[in-house]
Amino acid sequence: MTAPGAPQADPLTDPDYRQAVTDLLGVLAYGELTAFHRLADDARHAPSIADKAALGAMAVAEFGHFERLNARLLELGADPEAAMRPFVRALDGFHHKTSPADWCESLVKAYVGDGIASDFYRAMADYVDADTRTLVVDVLADTGHADFAVGRVRAAIAADAKLGGRLALWGRRLLGEALAQAQRVAAERDTLTPLFTGGPDRPGADLLELARIFNQLTEEHTRRMAALGLSA
Amino acid sequence: MTAPGAPQADPLTDPDYRQAVTDLLGVLAYGELTAFHRLADDARHAPSIADKAALGAMAVAEFGHFERLNARLLELGADPEAAMRPFVRALDGFHHKTSPADWCESLVKAYVGDGIASDFYRAMADYVDADTRTLVVDVLADTGHADFAVGRVRAAIAADAKLGGRLALWGRRLLGEALAQAQRVAAERDTLTPLFTGGPDRPGADLLELARIFNQLTEEHTRRMAALGLSA
C-alpha cells in the first residue's frame, strides 16, 4: 500500500509492465524503421525530383524517431534487436501485402496506413507511464506526410475521375490488412496485454474502452479518406 | 587587370564558371539523393535489423549532404531541380545497370561505387573556388560506409571462398559502368569543361593532369578492392 502523498512506485519495477513497454517500444521502433525504408523506396514512383526529395525528408524524420526509440530501449536495459524481432513478420507482412503500384497508391498508403498505426499506438499510450507516453506521442507526430499527401492526391483525382474509385478500394484494403496484422500481433504477443488490463498503480482498459478505441480508429480512417476526397 | 594585393575578382561573376559550378553541385546533389534512396532500398537485403539500421543511418547522412548542396544551389540563385535534371539519366542508368543481387553486392557497391564517384568529384574540387571546394570535400566525407562494408564483406568471404571470385567480377563491372556513365555525362554536358580548361583567375587542368586524375582513380579503386580482400 502506498501512503497518500508519497511518491508513486516506478511502474517499470514491475517486470510484466516493463516487458509490455519494451514490446510497445520495439514494435514502434521496427515500424519507424520500415516506414523509413518504405518511404525512401516509394520515391521511385515520384514524378519529380522535388517530390523525391520531399519523400526523402519525411523518411529521414522517421529514422530520427527510430533512433529515439532505440536509445530509450537501451536506456531501459533492453536489447533493441530482440525487442523488435517479434514484430518483424507482422510488419514486413503488412508492407509485402500492400506494396503500392504507383505514386498515388504510395501517397495514400503513407497517409492512411501510417494514420491507422498512429491512432492505434496513441490509444495504447493512454495506458503507460508519463515518460513512455511523451516519447510515443512525440514519435507519432506527423512528419509532414499529411498535407503533402492530401494536396498531391486531391490534385491527381481532380485530373483523372476514375482514379478516385481505385484509390478508395486501395484505402479499404489498407485498413483491412492493418487490422488483420494488428490482430495477429495481439494473438502472438500477449505480453502487451498488461497495458490494457492495468496493474496495482495503473488503470486498465475494459472491453467498452477497447470497443471505443476501435470505433475511433474507424472514424479517424473515414475522416482521412474524406480529406483525400475518397469514400471510405 | 587586377592590381597586386587587391582583392581577387569573385570567380562566380563569370557566367561560364557559374554554370560549371551549378552543374557540379547539381550532379553531386542528384548523386547524393540517389545514394540515399539506393542505400535505404538495399537494406532489404540486410541480414539483421542492426545492419538495416546501420545502412539507414548512412542513407540519412547522404540525405544531409543532399540538403546542403540544395541550399547552396538556392544561395547561388539556381533552381536545384533544373541543376540536377541533366544528370538524372546518367545516374539512374548507372544504378539501373548495377542493381545488387544480394547483401554483399550492395556493400561492395556502397564502398567501391561511391569511392570511385568521390575520387572523381574530389579531383574536380581542385579547380573550383575555396567556398565550393569546402562544400564538395565536406559532402564527400565518408559517412561510415567504408569500415562497415569492409568488415562485413571480409567476414562473408572468409566464410565462403567462392564469393570472392564473384565479388571481384562485380567490382570490375562497377568500375566499368561508372567510367562509361562519367564519359556520357562529359560528352553530353560540356558546361563542365571550363573547370578543367581554367579561366583568367583560375588555373586549368592540362591533358597530363587529366591522365594523372584517371590513373589515381584506378589506383584508389585497386586499393579499395584489396581492402575488401578482392583482386581488382
Interface residues (C-beta under 8 A of the other chain):
Chain A: Y30 L33 F36 H37 A40 D41 A43 R44 S48 I49 A50 K52 A53 G56 A57 A59 V60 F63 G64 F66 E67 N70 P80 E81 M84 R85 V88
Chain B: Y30 L33 F36 H37 A40 D41 A43 R44 S48 I49 A50 K52 A53 G56 A57 A59 V60 F63 F66 E67 N70 P80 E81 M84 R85 V88
